[in-house]
Amino acid sequence: MNAPITLSAFTATAAPRLDLLPHELPEALDWFPQARVLSLDCFDTLLWRDTHVPGDVFTTLPGINPVQRRWAEGMARELSGFAHNRNEVSIDEIYLQLMPRAPQAARDAAIAAELRAETQACFAFAPTVELMRRAKARGLQVIIVSDTYLDAAQLKGLIERAAGADVAALIDRIFVSSAYGQPKALGLYAQVLRKLSAKPHQILHIGDNHGADVVGVGAHGVSTLHLKQFLPELEQQLRLEAGLGAMIHPINNAVTAVQPHRAPLAAALPLQDSAAARLGMAVMGPILTGFDIWLRQEAEKLSAEHGGRVHYLFLMRDGWLPMRIHAARGDASNERFSTHPIEISRFTSTASCFTDEREVSRYMEGQSGTPAWVLGRQLLLPPGEVEQISGNLSPLDACIALHREMRKTPRKRATVAASRAFAKRLIAHVRAVADPAPGDTLMLVDLGYNGSVQNRIDTLLSEALDVHVAGRYLLLREVNKPGYDKRGFIDSSHYDDFALNALTASASVLEQLSTTGMGSVIDYTDAGEPIRRSSSISAEQSAVREAVQEGAIAFAHALPQATLRGEHGRDPVDLWRPAVTSVMARLMFMPLDHELAVIERFEHDVNMGTDEYRALFDPALARTGLRQQGLFYLNSTDRMYLPAELKGEGLAPRLTVLAMRRFGLPFTFMDFTGKTVELPVIFADNQTGGVFEQTIAASATHDGFYVAAIPMGEARYGIALRLGAKFEWVELDSVRVMPQADFLSEKLSATERHISPEPLLEGIERVTSRLLRCHNKAGFLMVNAPAQVSRREPLILLVAFRPLTED
């Protein structure tokens, strides 16, 4: 880790106007030994807010919307300037414009409500408070100079309520612009100097606004420091989180841009020495810290409701980082709580759930597309028997054969017997790890998202161990209602189904950053020791993941060191839930280039007792999909991390993905088409031998590409696309033939059922593998009707191309 830059490293001859980062605040006085007064801006220097911008607080005002509140302030300032030649106004003047016919008591009540809202949103930034304490220890006077519509008494009261009486007691005097009619940039500090006994060179002023706190104050000969709250990459991240929060949250949510992680990130992120650690601190840290705050509240509720001991059982492997964050924040283990890693995977939970033949049949009903060897393994069939059933059959026929075989009673009974034995071993594992007593609660903790493991083993655990089972998940989006005790930090009680679907669409990235390097559990010994398959994840990916996790843990440590709150703040769970949701949404839909560089080589383990790994994202696939289908590709694809694959394609495609998934927009291919180009096409009828010409419209897709969609009937027509009639130079992306129904489908997997014939070129030169030159207007690209495709369904020819010049 890089050593922090300290102000004491500068010499006394250094330029007096410097920027400083938040973590450097406590040492600021070391550079100004002549200082006798410490002068501080208030908002975003001493008092910070849990919102992205100050006006976000207005969304919580009872009976007043933000537009009304901002309009009233603007009118009050305009009137003050014309009528009184003042640049600043008071909050009383603002509410006089907002509620001109209301009695004074009503306006006073509305002002009090705004001050309460500010109290809930504000807290003291701990490094600034530490600087104030050091100043007082050196005998310095501490003053606050703020551009605000509050008066000094209102501001002093806000500081006391939001930060605590001990922080307010460190302040000797408060100067506010509303009292003098001038902000710092227009002369307020001249008034301040008249009230102080100190000379300008004996004052050090620090604030976050360069124009007001450096230029405005420095003009009076005062030494100044500009507090730069955020690194540029963090500024962008927070801005995107605020924007996506506004799209993902319900319209009646109080504040969509809640950001309680701003302060710890401002203080600690510059100290992280790698991109991986910064990713962990800036993203995974806030997500899982907020999750842990909620988990502790839930554990308290379970303890009060059910009695006994509550056992936090973090499901491995994705529960690994949540468990580490829990420990970093202070493990709650005591006589009422205990914490354990538990190794129960989807594979082992499913293998334990076949309690009778009906359960086997019920499971088989939902596995029509599962490969035979995967399904056979899950049903605990010996590998040799699966091979005997499958033989040399195609994958589809092998799956059908296994389903047919599993309808036989002996096969079902064999699976049930093996499953009961497996269940005993799983119970032995739970006893070995947690040793719960009758009446205890097992709180299964996982990222989510359906709670499938709990669905399989809830009844098994509760009956075998005489315990209550509760599932607590970061994000819960149940596909059915099994009736178990399940809750999510983010679930349907706070978000609609479209929002939950959007948040789970790219959940693989959370899993890969939260997991541990151990292999997935596939069985247990009779004593309950887990038997794992080996992990094939590369050492490089493991090292990057560990660095990310260390960064996340550093955030958990940084949070209490960055914020000081009074007793009037919001409930922490209500504060963190929308913040975590926005952080997740931003990572999933607007990942930043420096974040993707960290995880660009990651592979995803599907964790079903198999050795299947998939690349987390592949930008080349998205680029091809956009060229061939345009934005419709975004609506039809089921890629694990599609927004990451859109890297380099601009903001619009990512916003399109978010909008379609967030709101479930029912758009089709035709809705995404815009600009078209008309091309003549020659159809050669294989049945009659006839030839005729028609004009088709090729639709613009992405990045200057077009797709010509030309019907071929039931492999009836050969197609000659006369590119030379319009263009001299063309970039050819792809030539595909597929069933017409697949092309019109909204499922990407359907479009993968295609062939790519080699076209014949007449009057067209292939300069490179992609570059074509049409030598004359008669030049065409010819595709014959494919013989290898079934003639029982209409086909369509798709030619994706980009015109480079027109003839």
GIFENKA-V479628 format. One record per pair of residues at least 4 apart in sequence whose C-alpha atoms are under 8 Angstrom apart, sorted by the first residue. I is the first residue (numbers start at 1). J is the second residue. Records with the same first field share a line. If there is no record, write none. Layout:
# GIFENKA-V479628
I=J / J
This chain:
# GIFENKA-V479628
1=271 / 272 / 273
2=271 / 272 / 273
3=271
4=24 / 271
5=9 / 24
6=24 / 27
7=24 / 27 / 28 / 30 / 31
8=27 / 28 / 30 / 31
10=14 / 31
11=31
12=31
16=223 / 224 / 225
17=214 / 223 / 224 / 225 / 226
18=224 / 225 / 226
19=225 / 226 / 227 / 228
20=24 / 25 / 225 / 226 / 227 / 228
21=25 / 227 / 228 / 229 / 230 / 266 / 267
22=127 / 227 / 228 / 229 / 266 / 267
23=127 / 266 / 267 / 268
24=28 / 127
25=127 / 128 / 131
26=127 / 128 / 130 / 131 / 134
27=31 / 131
28=32 / 131
29=33 / 35 / 131 / 135
32=204
34=201 / 202
35=140 / 201 / 202 / 203 / 204
36=139 / 140 / 141 / 198 / 202 / 203
37=140 / 141 / 142 / 143 / 198 / 202 / 203 / 204
38=132 / 135 / 140 / 141 / 142 / 143 / 203 / 204 / 205
39=142 / 143 / 144 / 145 / 203 / 204 / 205 / 206
40=45 / 46 / 142 / 143 / 144 / 145 / 146 / 205 / 206 / 207
41=45 / 46 / 144 / 145 / 146 / 205 / 206 / 207 / 208 / 213
42=46 / 47 / 144 / 145 / 146 / 207
43=47 / 48 / 49 / 146
44=48 / 49 / 207 / 208 / 229
45=125 / 128 / 206 / 207 / 208 / 227
46=124 / 125 / 128 / 129
47=122 / 123 / 124 / 125 / 159 / 163
48=122 / 123 / 124 / 125 / 263
49=54 / 121 / 122 / 123 / 260
50=121 / 122 / 123 / 258 / 259 / 260 / 261 / 262
51=56 / 57 / 121 / 255 / 257 / 258 / 259 / 260
52=56 / 238 / 239 / 242 / 257 / 258 / 259
55=59 / 66 / 70
56=66 / 255 / 257
57=61 / 117 / 118 / 121 / 255
58=64 / 65 / 66 / 69 / 114 / 117
59=64 / 65 / 66 / 254 / 255
60=117 / 254 / 255
61=65 / 113 / 114 / 117
62=110 / 113
64=68 / 69
65=69
66=70
67=71
68=72 / 98
69=73 / 98
70=74
71=75 / 98
72=76 / 94 / 95 / 97 / 98
73=77 / 94 / 97
74=78
75=79 / 94 / 97
76=80 / 89 / 93 / 94 / 97
77=81 / 87 / 88 / 89
78=82
79=83 / 84
80=84 / 85 / 86 / 87 / 88 / 89
81=85 / 86 / 87
82=86
86=181 / 182
87=181 / 182 / 183
88=148 / 149 / 177 / 178 / 180 / 181 / 182 / 183
89=93 / 94 / 149 / 178 / 181
90=94 / 148 / 149 / 150 / 151 / 178 / 179
91=95 / 111 / 149 / 150
92=96 / 107 / 111
93=97
94=98
95=99 / 100 / 107 / 110 / 111
96=100 / 107
99=107
102=106 / 107
103=107
104=108
105=109
106=110
107=111
108=112
109=113
110=114
111=115
112=116
113=117
114=118
115=119 / 158
116=120
117=121
118=122 / 158
119=123 / 158 / 161 / 162 / 568 / 569
120=162 / 568 / 569 / 570
121=569 / 570
122=162 / 163 / 565 / 569
123=162 / 163 / 563 / 564 / 565 / 566
124=128 / 129 / 159 / 162 / 163 / 563 / 564 / 565
125=129 / 263 / 562 / 563 / 564
126=130 / 561 / 562 / 563 / 564
127=131 / 267 / 562
128=132
129=133 / 167
130=134
131=135
132=136 / 142 / 170
133=137 / 170
134=138
135=139 / 140 / 141 / 142
136=140 / 141 / 142 / 170
141=171 / 172
142=170 / 171 / 172 / 173
143=171 / 172 / 173 / 174 / 175
144=171 / 173 / 174 / 175
145=174 / 175 / 176 / 177
146=174 / 175 / 176 / 177 / 183 / 184
147=176 / 177 / 178 / 183 / 184
148=176 / 177 / 178
149=176 / 177 / 178
150=154 / 155 / 176 / 178
151=155 / 176 / 178 / 179
152=156 / 174 / 175 / 176 / 179
153=157
154=158
155=159
156=160 / 168 / 174
157=161
158=162
159=163 / 164 / 165 / 167 / 168
160=164 / 165 / 166 / 167 / 168 / 566
161=165 / 566 / 567 / 568
162=565 / 566 / 567 / 568 / 569
163=167 / 168 / 564 / 565 / 566
164=168 / 564 / 565 / 566 / 567
165=169
166=170
167=171
175=179 / 192
176=180
177=181 / 182 / 183 / 184 / 188
178=182
180=188 / 191
182=186 / 187 / 188
183=187 / 188 / 212
184=188 / 189 / 212 / 213 / 216 / 217
185=211 / 212 / 213 / 215 / 216 / 217
186=216
187=191 / 216
188=192
189=193 / 216 / 217 / 220
190=194 / 220
191=195
192=196
193=197 / 198 / 199 / 200
198=202 / 203
199=203
200=220 / 221 / 222 / 223
201=221 / 222 / 223
202=222 / 223
203=222 / 223
204=222 / 223 / 224 / 225
205=213 / 217 / 222 / 223 / 224 / 225
206=213 / 214 / 224 / 225 / 226 / 227
207=213 / 214 / 225 / 226 / 227
208=213 / 226 / 227 / 228 / 229
209=213 / 214 / 226 / 227
210=214 / 215 / 226
211=215 / 216
212=216 / 217
213=217 / 218 / 224 / 225 / 226
214=218 / 224 / 225 / 226
215=219
216=220
217=221 / 222 / 224
218=222 / 223 / 224
229=266
230=234 / 235 / 266
231=235 / 266 / 270
232=236
233=237
234=238 / 282
235=239
236=240
237=241 / 586 / 592
238=242 / 259 / 262
239=243
240=244 / 586 / 590
241=245 / 257 / 582 / 583 / 585 / 586
242=246 / 256 / 257 / 258 / 582
243=247 / 257
244=248 / 582 / 585 / 586
245=249 / 256 / 257 / 578 / 579 / 581 / 582 / 585
246=256 / 257
247=662
248=499 / 582 / 585 / 662
249=253 / 256 / 495 / 499 / 578
250=495 / 496
256=578 / 579
257=578 / 579 / 582
258=575 / 576 / 578 / 579
259=576 / 579
260=575 / 576 / 579
261=265 / 286 / 559
262=266
263=267 / 559 / 562 / 563
264=268 / 269 / 555 / 558 / 559 / 561 / 562 / 563
265=269 / 281 / 282 / 555 / 558
266=270
267=558 / 562
268=272 / 555 / 558
269=278 / 281 / 282
272=277 / 278 / 551
273=277 / 278
274=278
275=279 / 594 / 595 / 598
276=280 / 544 / 545 / 547 / 548 / 551 / 595 / 598
277=281 / 547 / 548 / 549 / 550 / 551 / 552
278=282 / 548 / 551
279=283 / 284 / 548 / 551 / 595
280=284 / 285 / 547 / 548 / 549 / 550 / 551 / 552 / 553
281=285 / 286 / 548 / 550 / 551 / 552 / 553 / 554 / 555
282=286 / 552 / 555
283=287 / 552 / 583 / 584 / 587
284=288 / 510 / 513 / 548 / 549 / 552
285=289 / 325 / 551 / 552 / 553 / 554 / 555 / 556
286=290 / 552 / 555 / 556 / 580 / 583
287=291 / 580 / 581 / 583 / 584
288=292 / 322 / 325
289=293 / 325 / 326 / 556
290=294 / 573 / 576 / 577 / 580
291=295 / 474 / 489
292=296 / 322 / 325 / 326
293=297 / 572 / 573
294=298 / 489 / 573
295=299 / 472
296=300 / 332
297=301
298=302
299=303 / 310 / 337 / 443
300=304
301=305
302=306 / 307 / 310 / 441
303=307 / 308 / 309 / 310 / 336 / 441
306=439 / 440 / 441 / 468
307=439 / 440
308=336 / 437 / 439 / 440 / 441
309=335 / 336 / 337 / 338 / 436 / 437 / 439 / 440 / 441
310=336 / 337 / 338 / 440 / 441 / 442 / 443
311=337 / 338 / 339 / 340 / 434 / 436 / 440 / 441 / 442 / 443
312=337 / 338 / 339 / 340 / 442 / 443 / 444 / 445
313=339 / 340 / 341 / 342 / 442 / 443 / 444 / 445
314=319 / 320 / 322 / 323 / 339 / 340 / 341 / 342 / 444 / 445 / 446
315=319 / 320 / 341 / 342 / 343 / 344 / 345 / 444 / 445 / 446
316=320 / 341 / 342 / 343 / 344 / 345 / 515 / 516
317=343 / 345 / 514 / 515 / 516 / 518 / 520
318=322 / 446 / 447 / 511 / 512 / 514 / 515 / 516
319=323 / 341 / 445 / 446 / 447 / 514 / 515
320=324 / 341 / 514 / 515 / 516
321=325 / 514 / 515 / 516 / 549
322=326 / 514
323=327 / 341
324=328 / 553
325=329 / 552 / 553 / 556
326=330 / 331
327=331 / 332
328=553 / 556 / 557
329=556 / 557
331=339
332=337 / 338 / 339
333=337 / 338 / 339
334=338
340=433 / 434
341=433
342=430 / 433
343=521 / 530
344=348 / 349 / 426 / 453 / 521
345=349 / 453 / 520 / 521 / 522 / 607 / 608
346=350 / 452 / 453 / 607 / 608
347=351 / 378 / 521 / 522 / 607 / 608 / 609
348=352 / 426 / 521 / 522 / 523
349=353 / 453 / 456 / 457
350=354 / 378 / 453 / 456 / 457
351=378 / 379 / 380 / 419 / 422 / 423
352=419 / 420 / 422 / 423 / 426 / 456 / 457
353=359 / 419 / 420 / 423 / 456 / 457 / 460
354=359 / 360 / 415 / 416 / 419 / 420
355=359 / 416 / 419 / 420
356=360 / 413 / 416
357=361 / 409 / 412 / 413 / 416
358=362
359=363
360=364 / 412 / 415 / 416
361=365 / 407
362=366
363=367
364=368 / 403
367=375
368=399
369=399
370=374 / 375 / 399
371=375 / 395 / 396 / 398 / 399
372=376 / 386 / 390 / 395 / 398 / 399 / 402
373=377 / 383 / 386 / 387
374=378 / 610
375=379
376=380 / 381 / 382 / 383 / 386 / 402
377=381 / 382 / 383
378=609
379=415
380=415 / 418 / 419
381=385 / 386 / 415
382=386
383=387
384=388
385=389
386=390 / 402
387=391
389=398 / 401 / 402 / 405
390=397 / 398 / 399 / 401 / 402
391=398
393=397 / 398
394=398
395=399
396=400
397=401
398=402
399=403
400=404
401=405
402=406
403=407
404=408
405=411
406=411 / 412
407=411 / 412
408=412
409=413
410=414
411=415
412=416
413=417
414=418
415=419
416=420
417=421
418=422
419=423
420=424
421=425
422=426 / 523 / 524
423=427 / 460
424=428 / 526
425=429 / 523 / 524 / 525 / 526 / 527 / 528
426=430 / 523 / 524 / 528
427=431 / 461 / 464 / 528
428=432 / 526 / 527 / 528
429=433 / 524 / 527 / 528 / 529 / 530
430=434 / 435 / 528
431=435 / 436 / 528
432=527 / 528 / 529
436=440 / 441 / 442 / 465 / 467
437=465 / 466 / 467
438=465 / 466 / 467
439=466 / 467 / 468
440=466 / 467 / 468
441=467 / 468 / 469 / 470
442=467 / 468 / 469 / 470
443=469 / 470 / 471 / 472
444=454 / 469 / 470 / 471 / 472
445=471 / 472 / 473
446=471 / 472 / 473 / 474
447=473 / 474 / 475 / 511
448=473 / 474 / 475 / 476 / 477 / 488
449=473 / 474 / 475 / 476 / 477 / 478 / 504
450=476 / 477 / 478 / 479
451=455 / 471 / 473 / 476 / 478 / 486
452=456
453=457
454=458 / 471
455=482 / 484
456=460
457=461
458=462 / 469 / 484
459=463
460=464
461=465 / 466 / 467 / 469
462=466 / 467 / 468 / 469
463=467
469=485
470=484 / 485 / 486
471=485 / 486 / 487
472=486 / 487 / 488 / 489
473=486 / 487 / 488 / 489 / 490
474=488 / 489 / 490
475=488 / 489 / 490 / 491 / 500 / 504
476=487 / 488 / 489 / 490 / 491 / 492 / 500
477=491 / 492 / 497 / 500 / 501
487=491
489=577
490=494 / 495 / 577 / 581
491=495 / 500
492=496 / 497 / 500
495=499 / 500
496=500
497=501
498=502 / 661 / 662 / 663 / 664
499=503 / 661 / 662 / 663
500=504
501=505 / 661 / 662
502=506 / 658 / 661 / 662
503=507 / 584 / 585 / 588
505=640 / 641
506=588 / 640 / 641 / 642
507=511 / 588 / 640 / 641
508=512 / 604 / 616 / 640 / 641
509=513 / 588 / 616 / 641
510=514
511=515
512=545 / 602 / 604
513=545 / 548 / 549
514=545 / 549
517=535 / 537 / 542
518=532 / 534 / 535
519=532 / 533 / 534 / 535
520=532 / 533 / 534 / 535 / 607 / 609
521=530 / 531 / 532 / 533 / 609
522=530 / 531 / 532 / 533 / 609
523=530 / 531 / 532
524=528 / 529 / 530 / 531
525=529 / 530 / 531
533=609
536=611
537=541 / 542 / 603
538=542
539=543
540=544
541=545 / 599 / 601 / 602
542=546
543=547
544=548 / 598 / 599
545=549
546=550
547=551
548=552
549=553
550=554
551=555
552=556
553=557
554=558
555=559
556=560
557=561
558=562
559=563
560=564
565=569
570=574 / 575
571=575
572=576
573=577
574=578
575=579
576=580
577=581
578=582
579=583
580=584
581=585
582=586
583=587
584=588
585=589 / 590
586=590 / 591
587=591 / 592
588=641 / 643 / 644
589=643 / 644 / 654 / 655 / 657 / 658
590=643 / 644 / 654
591=595 / 596 / 643 / 644
592=596
593=597 / 647
594=598
595=599
596=600 / 644
600=616 / 617
601=615 / 616
602=615 / 616
603=613 / 614 / 615 / 616
604=613 / 614 / 615 / 616
605=611 / 612 / 613 / 614
606=610 / 612 / 613 / 614
607=612
616=640 / 641
617=639 / 640 / 641 / 642 / 644 / 645
618=622 / 644 / 645
619=623 / 644 / 645 / 646 / 647
620=624 / 645
621=625 / 645
622=626 / 642 / 645 / 646
623=627 / 645 / 646 / 649
624=628
625=629 / 630 / 633
626=630 / 631 / 632 / 633 / 634 / 701 / 702
627=701 / 702 / 703 / 705 / 706 / 707 / 733 / 800
628=701 / 705 / 706 / 707 / 733 / 734 / 800
629=633 / 669 / 701 / 707
630=634 / 672 / 673 / 700 / 701 / 702
631=635 / 653 / 656 / 672 / 701 / 702
632=636 / 667 / 668 / 669 / 672
633=637 / 748
634=642 / 653 / 656 / 657
635=657 / 660 / 661 / 667 / 746
636=746 / 747 / 748
637=642 / 747 / 748 / 749
638=642 / 747 / 748
641=645
642=646
643=647 / 654 / 657
646=650 / 653 / 654
649=653
650=654
651=655
652=656
653=657
654=658
655=659
656=660
657=661
658=662
659=663 / 664 / 665
660=664 / 665 / 666
661=665
667=671 / 672
668=672 / 746
669=673 / 744
673=699 / 700 / 701
674=699 / 700
675=699 / 700
676=697 / 698 / 699 / 700 / 706
677=697 / 698 / 699 / 700
678=695 / 696 / 697 / 698
679=695 / 696 / 697 / 698 / 721 / 722 / 723 / 725 / 726
680=693 / 694 / 695 / 696 / 721 / 722 / 723 / 725
681=693 / 694 / 695 / 696 / 719 / 720 / 721 / 722
682=691 / 692 / 693 / 694 / 719 / 720 / 721 / 722
683=691 / 692 / 693 / 694 / 717 / 718 / 719 / 720
684=689 / 690 / 691 / 692 / 717 / 718 / 719
685=689 / 690 / 691 / 716 / 717 / 718
686=690 / 716 / 717 / 718
687=716
696=708 / 710
697=708
698=706 / 707 / 708 / 709
699=706 / 707 / 708
700=704 / 705 / 706 / 707
701=705 / 706 / 707
702=706
704=802 / 803
705=800 / 801 / 802 / 803
706=800 / 801 / 802
707=798 / 799 / 800 / 801
708=797 / 798 / 799 / 800
709=796 / 797 / 798 / 799
710=719 / 796 / 797 / 798
711=740 / 794 / 795 / 796 / 797
712=716 / 717 / 718 / 719 / 785 / 794 / 795 / 796 / 797
713=717 / 793 / 794 / 795 / 796
714=790 / 791 / 792 / 793 / 794 / 795
715=785 / 786 / 787 / 789 / 790 / 791 / 794 / 795
716=785
717=784 / 785
718=782 / 783 / 784 / 785
719=782 / 783 / 784 / 785
720=780 / 781 / 782 / 783
721=780 / 781 / 782
722=726 / 777 / 778 / 779 / 780 / 781
723=727 / 774 / 777 / 779 / 780 / 781
724=728 / 763 / 764 / 774 / 775 / 776 / 777 / 778 / 779 / 780 / 807
725=776 / 777 / 778 / 779 / 807
726=777 / 806 / 807
727=774 / 803 / 804 / 805 / 806 / 807
728=773 / 774 / 775 / 776 / 804 / 805 / 806 / 807
729=771 / 772 / 773 / 774 / 803 / 804 / 805 / 806
730=771 / 772 / 773 / 774 / 801 / 802 / 803 / 804 / 805
731=770 / 771 / 772 / 801 / 802 / 803 / 804
732=770 / 771 / 772 / 799 / 800 / 801 / 802
733=770 / 799 / 800 / 801 / 802
734=756 / 798 / 799 / 800 / 801
735=756 / 757 / 758 / 759 / 797 / 798 / 799 / 800
736=754 / 755 / 756 / 757 / 797 / 798 / 799
737=754 / 755 / 756 / 757 / 795 / 796 / 797 / 798
738=742 / 743 / 751 / 753 / 754 / 755 / 795 / 796 / 797
739=743 / 753 / 754 / 793 / 794 / 795 / 796
740=744 / 793 / 794 / 795 / 796
741=745 / 794
742=750 / 751 / 753
743=750 / 751 / 796
745=750 / 751
747=751
748=752
749=753
757=783 / 786
758=783
759=781 / 782 / 783 / 784
760=781 / 782 / 783
761=765 / 779 / 780 / 781 / 782
762=779 / 780 / 781 / 782
763=774 / 775 / 776 / 778 / 779 / 780
764=772 / 773 / 774 / 775 / 776 / 779 / 780 / 781
765=772 / 773 / 774 / 775
766=770 / 771 / 772 / 773
767=771 / 772 / 773
768=772
774=779
775=779
777=807
